[in-house]
Structures are given as structure tokens and as C-alpha cells.
Amino acid sequence: MSTSEIGTGAVPPARTKAPEAPAPTAPAGKAPAPARKPRRELLAASVGSVVEAYDWTIYGVLAPYFAEQLFPGSSPTARLIAAYLGFALGFLVRPLGSVVIGRLTDTRGRRFGLTLTVGLIAAGSLLLAVIPGHASIGIAAPLLVVAARLVQGLSVGAENPSAAAYVTETAPGRSRYFYSAVSYGGVVLGSALSFVVLAVLLGVFGEAGVEDGAWRLAFVFGALLGLTALWIRRGAAESEVFAEEAGKRSKASPWPVLRAHLGPLSVVFAITSGATTVFYFLTVDFPAYAADAGAATKEEASGALLLGMVALLGGMLAAGRAADRFGALPVLRTGFAGLALGSVPLLAGMVAGRVPVPVVTVALLFLLALPLAVSNVFAGQLFPPAVRAVAVGLPAALAISVFGGTFPALAEWLRSTGHGGWVPWWPAITCAAALLASWGVREHPRPDTPVSE
């Protein structure tokens, strides 16, 4: 297939199943490359998602407990706001990380990128665990916190696209979307793990003990989790697609190839925008929305979200299997159509007392599971291997920064101005845009075999 056909929606002709290629051999004098083991490769991709989500979430969860020790301010509120600004800065550097580390993943190898991202995430967590308090080192304390969050933001910006490229190129053909669902399911597990760790710390040390320094143990755990992921990833095999392309890969700028794929880039941006808006609405803002609307207390809404998370994980696995059988686009479009058309009526019914809160969380998170399950590998197949990590990462990171990072603030502003009822319309609109954008590409627009650029 010529480069001009890639990303234009051209469907490749049917192909007979190619024999499995032997594992790449190492040059004389070097250790042999790890043997291909699809399940080990799936574990290598998934464990990074767990680490990424845990480290990203645990900062926000623990901010009320460490803000007074690490940040200056005239009041507890000022210190907490400063801590949350450190959280926001991580979003701003995500696109830069997707370009810088994504380019290394495209030129140095998938294993290189995957080990680099979890190594940086682990280093950031360890730094957060050992930073002395503001009373000891003054302004250096918040500056070190910001430095740690910037490092983690860079690595998180490249973690998911690097894993997406790896899964796209290593998953068995008949289980590719199931592997995509499992690998992205690590994000849900990592987020849930952060709340489990907080619950354990509070149970063991109490609120006063966590504020007095036990919060550091959560970051130590994150660093150990990252080192475990690093060990697993170092033992995984390199993608054969990357290895076969490496010999003819040039060091030329990737931008001409990316400019030739502006259509698929915009599709990835739209799909990520819809999914991330719904995700942040349900996992971050939903308790406040339900309480403001009088539908449930924050505690009741948070409890309902636990059921929704189970539905999200189960839905992702089911959606992966369905996509392997029927194709990714029908699954993705079903999810976005349900969210675009069903979000506002379901939430209106909840506010009116006609639809139970748990039913709403389960229904919406199950619908969200459909695009989340397939988007990683589907997006990876839109681009040539030479630019795959950058091409998936850049529009996704921009979408998360613009739509995910700003949604909680937007929702709070709407409520403060008396327009809290408008909050559900934003996720519905972004999902409608994602649904429309999905018609810009066709199913499996390129074969996943080495293609000369």
C-alpha cells in the first residue's frame, strides 16, 4: 500500500495469514532479544497503565493531606489551591511528553519508550515521597513538587501512546481489541488502587497520621510499583514490526508524514475529547453534580461510582471481544451514540428522582467502556509505524489537556453561576462530535505490516 493510501480510508485487500516471523536475533557479542510471548507483552503494556493512573490520581487524592507541609500560604485553602495548581501543570506538559518521548519510542524502539515512561513516573513518585517540608527548606519544597509533577506529566503524555503502539504491533490478530481493552483497563485499576491505598492509610494511621507524614508511604508504594513495571517491561520482546522497520527507518523529521495524516489526527483528537470529557465528568465531578442537583449526597454518589467502575471494566472486556468479531467502528460508534443521546435524559431522570443514581453510573460508564476498549489499537492502526507513537500521542494529549484538565473547573463555574443543569450537555456534545468524526476513517485503514515511508 502506498503512503498516499494510508489514513485515507482505503481498505486493504484481503490477505492470507502470514507465517509467524521468528524472534529477532541479536548481533554477535550481544545478548539475544527476549522471545515473543504475547501474554508477557500484554502484561508489559498493561502494568504501565496501572502505574500511570495510580501516580496521577494519588497526587490529587492526597493533596488535602500534604498541602500544609509542602506548600506556603496564608490559609489551608491557599495551600490546597497551590497543591492543585501543581496537579494542573502536569496536564500542560502532556503534549510535550507525547512528542519528545513519543519520538524516542518511534526511533529507539517500543521497549525503550515503555521503560523510559515508567522509569520517569517512578522517579517522580520517589521524589514526592522524600521532599522535606516547607518549614525545613522553604520555597524549594513546592518547587521540587512542581518538578516532580512536570516529570510525571511528560511521562504520562507518552505512556499511553507508547503502549498503544506496542499493543497494536504485538497483539495476536484475532484478539487485538481484547488486548487493547485489557491494556487500557489498567487505567481503571490504577485509579481504583489509589483510593484503596488512601483507605488503608486512613484505617492504619487515621486522618491526623496521614497529614503528619504517612501520606509519603503512598508515593513510596507508587515508586515501587513503577520499578516493578520497569522490570517487567525490560523483559518483554521488542515489537517485530518496529524491528523489521528499523533498518530502513530514516532520522528525517516526522512532520511531513504527520501533515499527510491530518484527517486521522483530527479523528483521534475528537474521539479522545469525547471519551475524556465523560471520564472526568463521571470520575471527578459526578459526586458534586449529584449533590448540587439534590439527587444524592456526595457519599452516595461516590458509592454508586464503585458499581459503575465494575461495569466499566466488564464492559471494556466485552467490547474488546465484540470488536474482534464485528469490528472496532461499530463498537466505538455504539458507545458514543449512547452517550451523546442518552447522557442528558438519564441525568435528567436522576435529578427528577425517576432513575436511581446507581443505574445512571452503571449505564454511562458501560457506554464509555465501548470506545475506551478499542480506541488505543484503533488509533494506532491509523498511522505508519514510523510515526505511530507521536501520531497517537499528540492529538490525544492535547484533547486530554483541553477537555479533561478543564472540565472540573468548567463544571464548578457553571454551578457557581446557577447553571449546573448545563453540565451534562458538554459531555453529550463532545461525544456527538466524536461520533461524527468516526466517519472520517474506515475500519482497519492500513495493514499492520512494515511499509516503506
C-alpha angles and dihedrals in degrees: 000000000000123000091247090063094053113103094002094104095258111152114222118234118261113278133203115242110272119223115258113267118235118253112274114266122227124239117259112286095023130100114262117258116258113270119256110266111166094200092049089049091050090051090049091053095043100046091060090055089055092050093045094050094043095050093043094049100038091063092058092043093051098039094098089054101047101030094090093052100044106031133060122228145134093248140017089256092055091050092049092050089052090052091051090050086060087054091051093050089063089063092053095059096045094094090050091052091049090056101039100040092030089058090051089051090053094047107028099035143272093267090051092053094044094050092045094053096050090042091056093045091052091048091052092051092048091051091051090050095056104035109125117235126270089252089062105041104014120210091001089076098064090038090056090048090053090047091053092049092048090053091049092046091054092050095044090051089062102031099081097042091046090051090045091054091047095049091044090056101037107035117103109260096240093048100036098119093042087056088048090054093049094048093049090044085072088075091061092045092048093051091048091047091059091059091046091053091049091050090051092049092049091047093050103035104018125227093291092050093050090050090047093061111293087110086078090070090066090058091045088054089050091052092050090048089052093050090051090052090048091054092049093048095048088060095051122100123252116253110269090217090058093043093052092048095045095082094057098033114119127211091231120132114280093217097090090055091046091050088055088057102048091129096058090041090057090047091054089048092051095045092048091046092055095045096044094048092054091043094054092042093054101036100037111019105028098088090052091045093050092047093048091050091049092239096119143341118265090253092052092047091049090051091051089053090062089063089046091054090055089051090048094055094043091046092052093054092047092046091051091054091046092050092052088055104036104019134266099263097061090050094045093046093048090055096047093044091052092049094045094049102029107040099077097042093046093049092044089053090050092052090048091052095244098108120049115239094238090054090055095049093046093047096046096043091047090053090047089053091067099065093033092056096056106025097088098058095030090057092044091057092056093072140052116259092247092069102017100116094045093042093052095039104047101057091038093052092047091050093049092048094048101038106021099039094048102039099086091050092046092050092048091049092052091051092047090055093049096256100108090132089069094062097090092052093070095060089044092052094047090049090051089052090049090051092052092046091054089071088065091079137037132228114287096353093187137026112249095235128108111286125189112243 
